[in-house]
Amino acid sequence: VLQVLLLYIFSYFGNFVYFKINHPQKSLIVYQDESLLPTVIPKIQKYKKQWRINRLIKYDDPDIKGALLGHSTIFFLDVPKNERTRQVEYCYAHNKNIYILPDVSDIILNHASHVVVDDTAMFASTKQSMSFEQMIIKRICDIIFAVIMILLSSPFMIISALAIKIYDRGPVFYKQARLTKGGREFNVLKFRSMIVDAEKNTGAMLSTENDDRITPVGKILRRFRLDELPQLFNILKGDMSVVGPRPERLVIAKEYEKELPEFRYRLKVKAGLTGLAQIMSKY
């Protein structure tokens, strides 16, 4: 307890001193499509002690070089590759802090290895999936984790099942077709948190914050993520992994792909109980 308290005090004091000495960086946002701005700007503004957005400018504005020179930090959102390369080099030459919203090629290169072919430096991205050994180890870890978690969470699963049954006498579990590796469909298993036949009149649709289809018991299950526990059996079966992108329904995945074609790359690996989005982002 004392260590936690001291860590908190030192962290708070350290941040206080750092931001007293270092004022917010004068920041510029370079963009192509204005529709991205309402999404990205509020996220940057959350860190008002670190960055102060001073100006927004389109990448092809005649005053772009002057704007780059007049700011210490530059955010590049969706600037075309050729122009972005020139402008990033210009910023690097003038010692600017650079932040880039990546596209798919940037993300691939982020994990590429550096190789030299004869005397030419290149980036190599040659592994498109896990090796055989990695897949074996991951599968063993999935099974061990699922078995241990089923044993530890069994009291909560029993209580959840009884609560659902007592509330409306309906089925305890809910099965739904979802996508996993290679686009294969499987039945994801959940504790039922909505009324029976919730999509009978609406068809496939995502739940909303105040969805009236969610039962009182379901609200509690969702709040503590208890409705996801039966997916431990999906992991044992081999349809899912502990870590991976959350499985989505075919019809909804197709809708996502219309706006985000890269969404289909999630299917290069098994669906997971939890993933990067759940840990690093909001629910």
N, C-alpha and C positions, 0 to 999 in steps of 0.2 A: 504493500500500500504506500509506504514511504517512497519507494522508487518511482511508482507511477505518479505520485504527487510532485516529486522533484522534476521528473521528466516534463510534466505539464508546465511547471513554473519556468524551467529553463527554456523550453520551446517558446513559450509566450514571450519571455523576456528577450530571447534571441531574435524573434520576429520583430518585436517592437524596436529594438536597437537597429536592426538591419534596415527597416523601412524608414526609420528616422534619418539614417545616413544616406540611403539610396532612394531618391524620389522616383515616382512612377515614370517609366520610359515613354517618351513621346512616340506614339505609334501611328503608323499609316497602314490602311487596308487597301490592297490592290485587287481589283476584281474584274470579272467580265459580265457575270449575270447578277443583276440586282436582287433576284429572288432569294439568293443565298444569304444576303445581309441580315434579314430579320432573325435568321437562325443562329448565325455565327456571332454577331455583335454582342447579344446579351451574354453569351458564354465568356467572351473576353472581358466584358465589363464586370463580371463577378470578381475579377482579380484587379480591382481598381487601385490597389496599392502597388501593383507590379506594372500595369500598362495603363496609359491614358490615350484613348483613341482621339487623335487630333484631326485626322482628315481621312476621307474616303476618295479614291480616285480610280477611274477605269484604266486598264492596262495600256490603252492606246491614246490616252490623253497627251497632247503635245507637251505638257509640263511635267511628264512623268519623271524625268531625271532630276529636275529641281525638287520635286516632292520627295524622291528617294533620298536625296542629299540632306533634306531638312528634317529628317526623322531618324531616331536611333534604332527603332524596331519596325520591321516590315512584315506584314502578314499577306501572303499570296493565297488567294482562294481558288479560283478556277481559271487562272490565266493560261492561254494556249501554250503548249510546250515550248515552241521555238522562242516566243516572246519571253516566257518565264525564264528560260535558260539565260538569255541575254541580261535580263534585269537582275537575276540572282547573282550572276557574275559581277555585275556593276556594284551591287550591294556588298558582295564579298570583298571587292577591291577597295571599298570605302569603309570597311569594318562595321557593317550594320548587323544587328541581330536579325536573323531570318527565320520565319515560321511559314511552313508550306502545308496547305491542305492537300493530302496526297490523292493521286488516282491509283488505279490498279497497278500500273507499271511501277510506280514509286514504291508501293507496298511489296511487290515481288523483289525489287532490287534491294530493299531494306534487309532481306534475308539472303541475298546472293553472296557468293564467295569471290574473292579477288584472285584472278589467275593471270599468268603471263603466257601468251601464245607467241613463241619465238621472242621478239622484243616488244610486243604490243600488249599493253595492259587491258584487261577486259573484266566485266562482271559476269559471273556464271550462276545461273539458276537451273540446276540440273535435276534436283530431287523434287518430283511432283507429288510424292506421297511418302509415308513412313517406310522404313526398311522392314524386312521380314522380322528381324530381331525386335525392332521397336514395336511392331504390331503384337508380337507374342507377349512382350513385357507389359504393354498397355492392357491387353486382354486379361492377363493374370491379375494386374492391379485392380482392374474393374471388378473382377469376380470377388477378390478379397474385400474390397471396399463395400460392395453391395451386400455381401453376407454379414459383415460386421454391422453395417447400418441397419439392415433388416432386424437383426437381433436387438440392437439398441433402441430402435424406434418402434418396435412391436407394440409396446403399451400405448403409444400415441396413435398408432394405426387402429388398434382395437377400439379405443375410445372414439376416434373419428368415425369409424364404421357404425358403432352403436348410435352415435348422435344423428347421423344421416338417416339411419333406419327408423329411429324413434320419431324424428321430425315429420316425415311425410310418407313413411312406409315404402318408399320407392327404392330402386336399385342403389346399392352402395357405390359400385364402381361405374366409371364412365369410360367407354372406349371410343377412340376417334382415329381415323386414318391420318397419319402424318408421314413426312418424308425423311429418309435417312440417306446414308451413303449411296451414291450412284442414282439417286432419284427413286429408290425402292420405297414402296409404301409399307407401313406397318401400323399396327393398332397400339397407340400410346395408351397407357393405363393411368387413370387418375381417380381420386375420390370425387364423387359427383358433388359439385358445388352450386349447380343451377337446378331449376325446376326440371321435371321430367319432360322430354321432347322440347327443350328450350329453343331449338332452331326450326321447329315444325312450320312456323308461319313466316320466319324471316330468312331462312337459308343461312349459309355460312357467313358469319360476321364476327368481328372481334368484340370482346366485352368492353364496356365503358366504365368510367369511374363509379357512376351511380346506376349501374345496370339493374333493372328491376327483376331480371331473370335469376339473379343470384339469391339464394336462400339465406336466412339469418345464420344457419350453421355454416353455409358456404363462405360467408363473409369472414368468419373466424378462421376457417381453414385456409382461405387465400391470404389473409393477413399474415399468418405465420408460415405460409407455404406448405402446410401439411397436406394439401391436396395433391402435391407432386410426389409424395413418398412412394406410392405404388410403382413409380417408374424405376425403382430399384429392381423390380422383377423384370422390367424391360431390359435392364442392364445385364442381369443374369442370363436372359435369353439370348443376348447378343445383338439386339436391335439398336441399342443405345450404348453410349459410353458415359463415364462419370463427367468428363470434360469434353465439350464440343458445342457447336452452335445449337441453340434450341430448335427442336423440330417444328416445322410449320406445315399447314395444310396445303394441298396441291393448288386449290383454287385461289387461296390467299397468296401463296408464293408466286403464282403467275401474275397477280396484280402488282406485287412488289417489283417484279422483274421489268414491268413496263416503265417504271420510273428509275429503277436501279438494276440494270442488266447484270451487274456483278453479283447480285444476290444469289445467282445460281451456283457460284463457286463454293457456297456453304456446303453443297452436296458432295464435295470432294472427300469429306470425312464423315464419320458417324455422327448422328445427332447426340447431344449431350444433356445431362441433368442440369449442368451449369456451364457457363462459358464466359468469354471475355466481356460480352455486353452486360451480363448480370453482375459481374464483379466490378467493372470499371465505370459503368454508366448507371443511369437511373432504371428503375424497374419498368 
